Structures are given as structure tokens and as C-alpha cells.
Amino acid sequence: MTTEIYRDAWGVPHLRADSAHALARLQGSVTARDRAWQLEVERHRARGTSASFLGSEALPWDRFVRRARLDDTARRCFDELTRRDPETADWVRAYVDGVNEGLAACDAPEFARVGLAPGRWEPWTPLAVWLATHILFAGFPAKLWREEAARHLGPEAVGLFATDGPGTSGSNGWLVEGARTVTGQAVIAGDPHRFIEDPGVYQQIRLACDEFDVVGLAVPGVPGIAHFGHTGTVAWAITNAMADYQDLYRERLRRTGAGVEALGPDGTWRRVARHTELVRVAGEETVEVEVLETERGPVIAGGPEGLDDGTPLALTLRHPPRVTADLGFQALLPLLRARRVADVDRAFDLWVEPVNVVQAADTEGGLLHRVAGRVPLRAEANGTRLVPAWEPGHEWTGWHEMPRAGLADGVAVMANQRGPAAELGVEFAPPHRADRIRALLGERRQWSASDMPAIHTDTYLASAAPLLDRLSALDDLTGPAAELRDRLLRWDRRMDADSQDAARFAALRSALVRRLAAHPAFAALTTPPAYPEVFLPWLALLPRIGFALEHLLRAEELYGIDRAALVREAAEEVAGRPAARWGDTHRLTPWQALPDPGRQAPALAGDHDCVLCTSAVPGWTDLAARGPAARYVWDLARRENSLWVVPYGASGLPDHPHHHDQLPLWLKGELAPVVTDWAQLKKESDDE
């Protein structure tokens, strides 16, 4: 068996082996050497053991993972994968063998900081990492918010606050057919929006063997290239479809001498699976967690005694992988082997979670725009709120057929808006990013791969309109506030890092959001029930108001609130502040398992509803933890004309030259070339 490791000028690994299985082993080994600390953090997070070395701050997540039974679900999915698709199961095992080899030779300094040694990966660990990474993508905690909003404000509040919430993740993606490009071949481009992490959540990589040669963005800890790839003759990319495929059931539980029972929809009390687990916490006492599972699913909040504040409530989570023991890993090898759009299409027929919109194109002119994943058929109420487990009518009765869509004027655009997946979801992102991308693509008839970064980095903020409209209607402002109004009405609405007017607008917006959140009309929503801490971002009133501000300002009536008065107060407050630039406060703050207090937070352009989506939380902070976790441009004419970038670099080692070397490119909106000529790469090693 021959394996070869090459690197390009940015340290991106280009791997070559005789077979797919040998290549998977090599991918696991190289990923472990490049990202050892990251892989171990993800393994522990997937098992619910991260508090053992990260301390009490990680305990809420570990509790959730244990109660939701994520590791057990991954194990079940791997067992079913072994039964249904033994080739892919062996391929995953090969990757895990490589990870274990790489971890044994790693020298990442973070391990010494916390007194941790790399552990051993199990065959199902990649599935557990995938599941833990995506379990919150469908935003099921938003149902807790809808329940609270409807209970305190009435059912109309659900629509009023329906917008891209603080815990969701999305993307931009666009496909331009060959008739609209300078080469006559399609171009696919975009950027996934996720919490920015250091090391990054996407790994640039090339995988080549006798069967395939694919460049793309891999998820560290998972074999293959699932989300964004280019085989030379076909390329694909995804965005979050914003589908709803996870349900929360209210349960009636009771303790008996034999254990715990749950009331089912047929009026019968049935035994609940129960056991306890111990969660170690660095520097503190070990915590015992009771793990319960009804016929609907694992209990993730409350129990027979209710929530911690005494609220009589227990909630179970039902989601496809737990129900079917299928995580969709059967799609991964077919994607690598794809040669045409039809191959990509068949591979995504096997996709499960998360539910995505897929765009693909091939060199023969084939195009694909479809939804992929598994969404259950059930009552409409299941998608919007908590439903009673003891009442009939909330069962799953089958699966939705995944919708398909075409192109309009030679382009397809997805930015988490209400598009092809409309029938599958409840809340979608506002249409601003999608509308802006379409408008930009409409400005010319012919596009090239090198033109696409200008779209990636567009900073126009269409969602500023409702607040500016309210501001323009004020005619009784003091001198400084009137000057602020006049400046903002002349502003080009671009959230550029060096723009003082963008900073003024953001300050005005935040001042208004704080006033709305403090209004007595919303007082009942300031303190939610004692749900587990991991769900609180979805229940926080101030971010909910910040992200729904457009709706709140445009609503015909808003619970008797004098919005003009609040806008006036906000303008008077902000007018007296010294001038600043948006980038002075809008800065990148990535998540790190071990934060570096000395690191610099670079200035950012963009905002939540810009194509350059760098999300702060209006009213709370201008710092951005979410943004483009990668940018890519796939050129179907010549793969070597494709482009990409990640926020930091190819290496996860803090002192490595390729740890942060792509950050300057990412900040400027520039992309690095995708190198495909082996002669231009530097050979690192080979093994016989």
C-alpha cells in the first residue's frame, strides 16, 4: 500500500493512496496530526465528557449530550450502517484507525495545559461528532420560545418573532449556469455561516486514489467531504434548508416502586428506560445525571419532578437518527465517487441530517437544485410548539418527499430564505441576503470565478429600512439627534468596517432594542422557566427582539408600545456619543475550548442580514461569534481556477506557520487558489 502526503503553499493537505480505504486511514491520520486538540475536544463533546477537563462551563452541554443519548444514537447508527452498507462502515473504521495512529504521535500543547492525554476513538465516534455538531441545527429549542411567546403574548407573537434566531446556522450559496459565465461552464459559490471556531470547523483537503480525486471542505473528525466538494467533473455545495424535523413532546411521568412510567396516547402508562450516569467536572464534585427515555425519545428537560424551579414539565426530543438508526453516512462514499450531477443526486437521496439545500453542476451542463434529508410527516402543531405525548394525533406517519427547484434567469440562490424547503419548515431567514445576491448577479450577464468574492463581501444592509423609516418620521428632535437622523438618511446602508455611519446605525439599533426589551409589555418573557442552560440562547428576550426588529417595527400595532417615542429616545441617547467606526466594536470573537486572553479581535465589516453575514447580537454586543466559516468558488471549466479560504488556517497547532496565515485573506475578502497540479505541491512524506 502506497500513501503520499503533499502540501500546498497554505499547508493544505493533498493526500494520495491506492484505495478509498487506505485514503480514509491517511485522512484520519493527517487530520489527527494537524488538528489533534480539536479532534479530542469534539470527541469529548460528543460523549458528554468535556467538563472533565474544561470545567463547569462545559457541564450544561455534557448534561444535554448525556440526556439526549447522542453517543448511544451514534453507536446505533454505526451498527445499522454495518448491517446495511458494510463497505462504508469499513471505510469509517479505516478513518478511525488513522485518527488513533495520528493522535498517538501528536504533540499539541493544549493537552499539557489541561493534563489530558488523547483518548481512543471508537468506530462510531465520527458519527457521534457529526451528530453533536448538527443536533441544534434545526433549532428545536425555538419551540420553547414559541411556547412562551404564545402563552404570554398570544398566538400572533409566534409570527411576529419568526426570524432567523440566535442559535441557528445558515449559509449563502449560488449557482450560475454556463450560459451566464465567461467560460460557458457553471460556477458554484458561497459561504457557510456558523459559529467561528479556532481551529476552524472546516478543513481544506484533497483526497485522491484510483477511484476519485476530490478537493473540498471536510469536517474534522468525519471521513470524506460531505458539504462542499469538486471532483473535477462535478461540484456540489449546500446551505441549511431551515427545515423542521425534530419534535418536542410534553410528557406525563410518574415514579413507581419499579422505576419511572410515561403516559402514552392510548391512555396506558408504560415503563421508561432509566439509568444514571456520572459526569466528571474538573475541580468540582462529580455530577449524577438521570437519563430517561420514553417511546417518543430521550427526556432532555425536566423529569417526574418537573423542572428545577418546580414547573411540572418533562420534555422528550424525537429526531430522525434516534428513530431510524440512520445518520446518512451512506452518502459519503458515493459523493467522492460522483462524476455527474446524477451521481450527486443519488448520493443525496441517502442524506439524513442536517436537512440541506443542495446545488450541483457538472461539465456536461447538468444542474441540480434540491433539498436533501429526512423530514417526518406529522401534525402541523408538532412543528410550531410543544405537543402532548399523552394525546393521539402527534405521531410520525412517514417522510416528506424532498422538494426540487430550478434556476431563474440562469441562477439559483439559497440563503436560508423561504425557498424550495418552504413546506418543510416554520422559521426561515429574512430574504435580504438572497434578494441581494440575485440583484448583484443580475447586474451583468457574464461572470467568472474570480468575480465571486465581490458578492461574498457585499455589506449592503436592506434590513435597516424599517428603523430608518421610523427615524425619518421624527420631526421634533434636538439639534444633535436631528443631525444624526439626517446623516443616517443619507447613509449608503453599507456596514463597512471603517464606516462611522454604520457604527451610528448599529448604536441606534441597539439602543432601541434595549428599550423594547425593557418595556413592560414584554416583562413576562424576561425570565423563562428553568430550562437547561444549553437552551437559554433561544429563550433570551433581548436577542429575540434584536433579530425580529424589522417585524416589530413594521407591525401595525405592538401591544400598545409607542415605538416612535422609543426611537426618539434612542436617537437622543446615541447623538451625544463620540464618533466611532463600525469595526471599532464589531470584532471577531471565535470560540476556543481553551480561550487565549491575549489574542487580538480583528475588526469586521458586515452584519447579520448582509451577504457578508457577520452576526452580532443587537442590544447585547457588537462582537461577532458567527460568520463565514469558509468561502469557496467552484469553477466547472477548470478546477484549478477554483478558489477558497477559511478564517484561520490549515493547522490547528498554535505556533504552526499555517495556523492563522489565511486570516488576512479572509478579513479582506480574498481567496486562495485551489492547487490541483501535483508538481506544484510540496511532498511531505510517503509510506510503502
Residue pairs with C-beta under 8 A, 6 or more apart in sequence:
1 17
1 18
1 19
1 22
1 687
1 688
2 17
2 18
2 686
2 687
2 688
3 15
3 16
3 17
3 18
3 22
3 23
3 25
3 26
3 686
3 687
4 15
4 16
4 17
4 683
4 685
4 686
5 13
5 14
5 15
5 26
5 30
5 683
5 684
5 685
5 686
6 13
6 14
6 15
6 16
6 678
6 681
6 682
6 683
6 684
7 13
7 14
7 650
7 681
7 682
7 684
8 14
8 675
8 680
8 681
8 682
9 672
9 675
10 204
10 649
10 650
10 658
10 661
10 662
10 672
11 649
11 650
11 651
11 656
11 657
11 658
11 661
12 204
12 205
12 206
12 650
12 675
13 30
13 34
13 205
13 206
13 650
14 205
14 206
14 208
14 675
14 678
14 681
15 23
15 26
15 27
15 30
15 205
15 206
15 207
15 208
16 23
16 208
16 209
16 678
17 23
17 25
17 26
17 208
17 209
18 209
18 210
19 209
19 210
19 211
20 91
20 209
20 211
20 212
20 333
20 336
21 90
21 91
21 94
22 94
22 209
23 207
23 208
23 209
24 91
24 92
24 94
24 95
24 98
24 223
24 224
25 94
25 95
25 97
25 98
25 101
26 98
27 95
27 98
27 205
27 207
27 218
27 223
27 224
28 94
28 95
28 96
28 97
28 98
28 99
28 100
28 101
28 102
28 223
29 98
29 99
29 101
29 102
30 98
30 102
31 39
31 98
31 99
31 102
31 203
31 205
31 218
31 220
31 221
32 39
32 98
32 99
32 100
32 101
32 102
32 103
32 106
33 102
33 105
33 106
34 203
34 650
34 651
34 652
34 653
35 199
35 203
35 220
35 651
35 652
36 102
36 103
36 106
36 107
36 108
36 111
36 118
36 652
37 108
37 110
37 111
37 199
37 593
37 652
38 199
38 220
38 221
38 652
39 99
39 103
39 121
39 220
39 221
40 103
40 111
40 116
40 118
40 119
41 50
41 593
42 129
42 132
42 133
42 220
42 221
43 119
43 121
43 125
43 128
43 129
43 221
44 50
44 52
44 53
44 119
45 58
45 61
45 62
45 65
45 132
46 65
46 70
46 71
46 74
46 125
46 128
46 129
46 131
46 132
47 65
47 71
47 128
48 61
48 62
48 63
48 64
48 65
48 66
48 70
48 71
48 277
48 279
49 62
49 279
49 280
50 58
50 61
50 62
50 593
51 57
51 58
51 59
51 61
51 62
51 279
51 280
51 281
51 282
52 279
52 280
52 281
52 282
53 114
53 115
53 116
53 282
54 114
54 282
54 593
54 594
55 281
55 282
55 283
55 284
56 281
56 282
56 283
56 284
59 279
59 281
59 287
60 532
60 533
60 534
61 534
62 279
63 279
63 287
63 289
63 532
63 534
64 300
64 532
64 534
65 71
65 132
66 277
66 279
66 289
66 291
67 289
67 291
67 292
67 298
67 299
67 300
68 135
68 298
68 300
68 317
69 291
69 293
69 298
69 322
70 128
70 131
70 132
70 135
71 124
71 128
73 128
73 131
73 321
73 322
73 325
74 124
74 125
74 127
74 128
74 130
74 131
74 327
75 122
75 124
75 128
76 322
76 325
77 124
77 127
77 131
77 321
77 325
77 326
77 327
77 329
78 89
78 92
78 123
78 124
78 127
79 124
79 325
80 324
80 325
80 326
81 88
81 89
81 92
81 127
81 326
81 327
81 329
81 330
82 89
84 330
85 329
85 330
87 333
88 329
88 330
88 332
88 333
89 123
91 223
91 332
91 333
92 123
92 126
92 127
92 223
92 329
93 123
94 223
95 126
95 223
96 121
96 122
96 123
96 125
96 126
99 121
99 125
99 221
100 120
100 121
103 118
103 119
103 121
104 118
106 118
108 652
108 653
109 653
109 654
109 655
110 116
110 593
110 594
110 654
111 117
111 118
113 594
114 282
114 594
125 221
126 221
126 222
126 223
126 329
127 327
127 329
129 219
129 221
129 222
130 219
130 221
130 222
130 327
130 329
131 321
131 327
131 353
133 201
133 219
134 353
134 354
135 319
136 167
137 168
137 169
137 240
137 353
137 354
138 243
138 244
138 245
138 246
138 319
138 354
138 355
139 165
139 167
139 168
139 427
139 538
140 246
140 247
140 248
140 317
140 319
141 167
141 531
141 535
141 537
141 538
141 539
142 165
142 167
142 168
142 426
142 427
142 538
143 248
143 384
143 385
143 386
144 248
144 386
144 528
144 531
144 535
144 538
144 539
145 161
145 165
145 538
145 539
145 544
146 158
146 161
146 384
146 385
147 385
147 386
148 525
148 528
148 529
148 539
149 157
149 158
149 160
149 161
149 525
150 157
150 158
150 385
152 524
152 525
153 160
153 521
153 522
153 524
153 525
153 559
158 384
159 551
160 548
160 551
160 552
160 555
161 544
161 548
161 551
162 426
162 427
162 548
162 551
163 427
163 429
163 430
163 547
163 548
163 550
163 551
164 170
164 416
164 427
164 428
164 429
164 430
164 547
164 608
165 427
165 538
165 543
165 544
165 547
166 537
166 538
166 540
166 543
166 544
166 547
166 617
167 537
167 538
168 240
168 242
168 416
168 427
168 429
169 192
169 193
169 194
169 195
169 240
169 626
170 192
170 193
170 239
170 240
170 242
170 415
170 416
170 429
170 613
171 190
171 191
171 192
171 193
171 238
171 239
171 240
171 414
171 415
171 416
172 190
172 191
172 193
172 239
172 414
172 415
172 433
172 437
172 456
172 611
172 613
173 188
173 189
173 190
173 237
173 238
173 239
173 357
173 359
173 413
173 414
173 415
174 188
174 189
174 190
174 359
174 411
174 412
174 413
174 414
174 437
174 441
174 455
175 186
175 187
175 188
175 359
175 360
175 361
175 367
175 369
175 407
175 411
175 412
175 413
176 186
176 187
176 188
176 189
176 410
176 411
176 441
176 447
177 186
177 361
177 365
177 367
177 407
177 410
177 411
178 184
178 185
178 186
178 365
178 636
179 410
180 409
180 410
180 411
180 441
180 445
180 446
180 447
181 187
181 446
181 447
181 448
181 637
182 446
182 447
182 448
183 448
183 635
183 636
183 637
183 638
184 637
185 361
185 363
185 635
185 636
185 637
186 361
186 362
186 365
186 367
186 636
187 361
187 447
187 448
187 449
187 452
187 633
187 634
187 635
187 636
188 235
188 236
188 237
188 359
188 360
188 361
188 632
188 633
188 634
188 636
189 237
189 449
189 452
189 455
189 456
189 631
189 632
189 633
189 634
190 237
190 239
190 631
190 632
191 456
191 613
191 628
191 629
191 630
191 631
191 632
192 202
192 227
192 228
192 238
192 239
192 628
192 629
192 630
193 613
193 615
193 626
193 627
193 628
193 629
194 201
194 626
194 629
195 201
195 590
195 591
195 625
195 626
195 629
196 588
196 590
196 591
196 624
196 625
196 626
196 627
196 629
196 647
197 590
197 591
197 592
197 629
198 590
198 591
198 592
198 647
198 648
199 220
199 648
199 651
199 652
199 659
200 629
200 630
200 646
200 647
200 648
200 649
201 219
201 220
201 629
202 217
202 218
202 219
202 227
202 228
202 629
202 630
202 646
203 217
203 218
203 219
203 220
203 646
203 650
204 215
204 216
204 217
204 630
204 644
204 646
204 650
205 215
205 216
205 217
205 218
205 225
206 213
206 214
206 215
206 216
206 676
207 213
207 214
207 224
207 225
207 336
208 214
211 336
211 337
212 231
212 336
212 337
213 231
213 232
214 225
214 229
214 230
214 231
214 336
215 225
215 229
215 230
215 639
215 642
215 674
215 676
216 225
216 227
216 228
216 229
216 230
217 225
217 227
217 228
217 229
217 630
217 632
217 644
217 646
218 224
218 225
218 226
219 226
219 227
220 652
223 332
224 332
224 333
224 335
224 336
225 335
225 336
226 331
226 332
226 335
227 237
227 238
227 356
228 236
228 237
228 238
228 630
228 632
228 634
229 235
229 236
229 335
229 336
230 634
230 639
230 642
230 674
231 336
231 338
231 339
232 639
232 676
233 339
233 340
233 362
233 363
233 364
234 338
234 339
234 340
234 341
234 343
234 344
234 360
234 361
234 362
234 363
234 366
234 636
235 360
235 361
235 362
235 634
235 636
235 642
236 335
236 338
236 344
236 358
236 359
236 360
236 368
237 358
237 359
237 360
237 632
237 634
238 356
238 357
238 358
238 359
238 372
239 356
239 357
239 359
239 414
239 415
239 416
240 354
240 355
240 356
240 357
240 416
241 354
241 355
241 356
241 357
241 371
241 373
241 416
241 420
241 421
241 424
241 425
242 416
242 421
242 425
242 427
242 428
242 429
243 355
243 371
243 373
243 375
243 421
243 424
243 425
244 375
244 383
244 424
244 425
244 426
245 319
245 320
245 353
245 355
245 373
245 374
245 375
245 376
245 424
246 317
246 318
246 319
247 296
247 317
247 318
247 319
247 376
247 378
247 382
247 383
247 387
247 394
247 396
248 315
248 316
248 317
248 318
248 386
248 387
249 294
249 296
249 297
249 315
249 316
249 318
249 386
249 387
249 388
249 389
249 394
250 313
250 314
250 315
250 386
250 387
250 388
250 389
251 262
251 263
251 294
251 296
251 299
251 314
251 315
251 316
251 389
251 390
252 262
252 263
252 314
252 389
252 390
253 260
253 261
253 262
253 263
253 272
253 292
253 294
253 299
253 303
253 304
253 314
254 260
254 261
254 263
254 269
254 304
255 261
255 304
258 271
259 271
259 272
259 274
260 271
260 272
260 274
260 292
260 303
260 304
261 269
261 270
261 271
261 272
262 269
262 270
262 272
262 294
262 295
262 389
263 269
263 389
263 390
264 270
264 295
264 389
264 390
265 389
265 390
265 391
265 392
265 393
265 394
265 395
266 392
267 390
270 294
270 295
272 292
272 293
272 294
272 299
273 292
273 293
273 294
274 290
274 291
274 292
274 293
275 291
276 288
276 289
276 290
276 291
277 288
277 289
277 291
278 286
278 287
278 288
278 289
279 286
279 287
279 288
279 289
280 286
281 287
290 303
291 298
291 299
292 298
292 299
292 303
292 314
293 299
293 316
294 316
294 389
296 316
296 318
296 389
297 316
297 317
297 318
297 319
297 322
297 323
298 316
298 317
298 322
299 314
299 315
299 316
300 315
300 316
300 317
300 532
301 307
301 313
301 314
301 315
301 531
301 532
301 535
302 311
302 313
302 314
302 315
303 314
304 314
306 312
306 313
306 314
307 313
307 529
307 530
307 531
308 530
309 529
309 530
311 529
311 530
313 529
315 386
316 389
318 396
319 353
320 326
320 352
320 353
320 374
320 376
321 327
321 352
321 353
323 376
323 396
324 352
324 374
326 352
326 374
327 352
327 353
328 350
328 351
328 352
328 353
328 373
328 374
330 350
331 347
331 348
331 349
331 350
331 351
334 343
334 346
334 347
334 350
335 344
335 347
335 348
337 343
338 344
338 347
339 362
340 362
340 364
340 366
341 360
341 361
341 362
341 366
341 367
341 368
342 366
344 358
344 360
344 368
345 360
345 368
345 370
348 358
348 370
348 372
349 372
351 372
351 373
351 374
352 373
352 374
353 373
353 374
354 373
355 371
355 372
355 373
355 374
355 375
355 421
355 424
356 371
356 372
356 373
357 369
357 370
357 371
357 372
357 414
357 419
357 420
357 421
358 368
358 369
358 370
358 371
358 372
359 368
359 369
359 412
359 414
360 366
360 367
360 368
361 367
361 368
361 634
361 636
362 636
363 636
363 637
367 407
367 412
369 404
369 405
369 406
369 407
369 412
369 414
369 420
370 402
370 403
370 404
370 405
370 420
371 402
371 403
371 404
371 420
371 421
371 424
372 402
373 402
374 399
375 399
375 400
375 402
375 424
376 396
376 397
376 398
376 399
376 400
377 396
377 397
377 398
377 399
377 400
378 394
378 395
378 396
378 397
379 387
379 393
379 394
381 387
381 394
382 394
383 425
383 426
384 426
387 394
388 394
400 423
400 424
403 420
403 421
403 423
403 424
404 420
405 412
405 419
405 420
406 412
409 442
411 438
411 441
413 434
413 437
413 438
413 441
414 420
414 434
415 429
415 433
415 434
415 437
415 611
416 428
416 429
416 433
416 434
417 428
417 429
417 430
417 431
417 433
417 434
418 425
418 428
418 431
419 428
419 434
422 428
430 463
430 550
430 609
432 461
432 462
432 463
432 609
432 610
433 609
433 610
433 611
433 613
435 462
436 458
436 460
436 462
436 610
436 611
437 455
437 458
437 611
440 454
440 455
440 458
440 611
441 447
441 455
449 633
449 634
449 635
449 641
449 642
449 643
450 641
450 643
452 633
452 643
453 631
453 633
453 643
453 669
453 670
453 671
454 669
455 611
456 611
456 612
456 628
456 631
456 669
457 605
457 606
457 611
457 612
457 669
458 610
458 611
458 612
459 494
459 495
459 496
459 502
459 605
459 606
459 607
459 610
459 611
459 612
460 492
460 493
460 494
460 610
460 611
461 493
461 494
461 495
461 502
461 505
461 607
461 609
461 610
462 493
462 609
463 549
463 550
463 608
463 609
464 493
464 505
465 550
466 549
466 550
466 553
466 554
467 505
467 508
467 509
467 512
467 549
467 553
467 567
468 488
468 489
468 493
468 505
469 553
470 553
470 563
470 564
470 567
471 485
471 488
471 489
471 508
471 567
471 571
472 485
472 489
473 564
474 485
474 564
474 567
474 568
474 571
476 568
477 484
477 485
477 568
477 571
477 572
477 575
478 572
478 575
480 572
480 575
480 576
481 568
481 571
481 572
481 575
483 575
484 504
484 508
484 571
484 574
484 575
485 571
487 501
487 504
488 501
488 504
488 505
488 508
491 501
491 502
491 504
491 505
492 501
494 502
495 502
495 506
495 582
495 586
495 605
495 606
495 607
495 610
495 612
496 502
496 582
496 605
497 581
497 582
497 583
497 586
497 603
497 604
497 605
498 581
498 582
498 583
499 581
499 582
500 579
500 580
500 581
500 582
502 581
502 582
502 607
503 579
503 580
503 581
503 582
503 584
503 585
503 586
504 574
504 579
506 582
506 585
506 586
506 607
506 616
506 618
506 622
507 574
507 577
508 570
508 571
508 574
509 546
509 549
509 618
509 619
510 546
510 618
510 619
510 620
510 622
511 569
511 570
511 573
511 574
511 619
512 549
512 566
512 567
512 570
512 619
513 542
513 545
513 546
513 549
513 618
513 619
514 542
514 619
515 566
515 569
515 570
516 522
516 545
516 549
516 552
516 561
516 566
517 526
517 541
517 542
517 545
517 619
519 561
519 566
521 558
521 559
521 560
521 561
522 541
522 545
522 559
525 541
525 544
526 541
528 536
528 539
531 539
537 543
542 617
542 619
542 620
543 617
543 618
543 619
543 620
545 552
545 619
546 617
546 618
546 619
546 620
547 608
547 618
549 618
552 558
552 563
553 563
581 603
582 605
582 622
583 603
583 604
583 605
584 603
585 622
585 623
586 603
586 604
586 605
586 606
586 607
586 614
586 616
586 622
586 623
586 624
587 601
587 602
587 603
587 604
587 622
587 623
587 624
588 601
588 602
588 604
588 614
588 623
588 624
588 627
588 647
589 601
589 623
589 624
589 625
590 625
590 647
590 648
591 625
596 654
601 623
602 663
602 667
603 667
604 614
604 624
604 627
604 667
605 612
605 614
606 612
606 613
606 614
606 627
607 613
607 614
607 615
607 616
608 614
608 615
608 616
608 618
612 628
612 669
613 626
613 627
613 628
614 624
614 626
614 627
614 628
615 624
615 625
615 626
615 627
616 622
616 623
616 624
627 647
628 647
628 666
629 646
629 647
630 644
630 645
630 646
630 647
631 643
631 644
631 645
631 666
631 671
632 642
632 643
632 644
633 642
633 643
633 644
633 671
634 642
635 641
635 642
635 643
639 674
639 676
640 673
640 674
640 675
640 676
640 677
641 673
641 674
642 673
642 674
643 671
643 672
643 673
643 674
644 671
644 672
644 674
645 662
645 665
645 666
645 670
645 671
645 672
646 662
646 666
647 662
647 663
647 666
648 659
648 660
648 662
648 663
648 666
649 656
649 658
649 659
649 660
649 661
649 662
649 663
650 658
650 662
651 657
651 658
651 659
652 659
653 659
662 672
665 671
665 672
675 681
